[in-house]
Amino acid sequence: MAGERVMPAETEPVGRVRFLVHKRQPILLVDFTHCTAQQMLQVVEQVQAEIAKHPPDSLLTLADYTGAQVDKAAATRIQEALVFDRPKVKRSAWVGTENLPKAFYEKFKAFSQRDFPRFASREEALEWLVST
């Protein structure tokens, strides 16, 4: 992706949780692309471990759900994580949510008391994240 540089992440050997730099700003990418529900549970654990290392209101995050298989267990775990991560996250953007059931999306927002703007591409989401 143009203007994007990948920084190594110590917490994720397969690269599903890593920092990108877009317009000189670090953005935590949570890459759920084509994950099974079981894999999503593992990624959520890694996300929480990484987010816990950062000060309040300091992170920009981008979650990509393209082709992910979200079941009730994965949705519940994601919902819980979103609540715990809320104090550390300044802004979040999501892509690839076309297959994410609307009920899950609405529960994520309501339970965590956060908004998760959805974008058609990573590039659009990255631009929005760094816009203010």
Secondary structure by P-SEA (a helix, b strand, c coil): ccccccccccccccccbbbbbcccbbbbbbccccccaaaaaaaaaaaaaaaaacccccbbbbbbbccccccaaaaaaaaaaaaaacccccbbbbcccccccaaaaaaaaaaacbbbbbbccaaaaaaaaacc
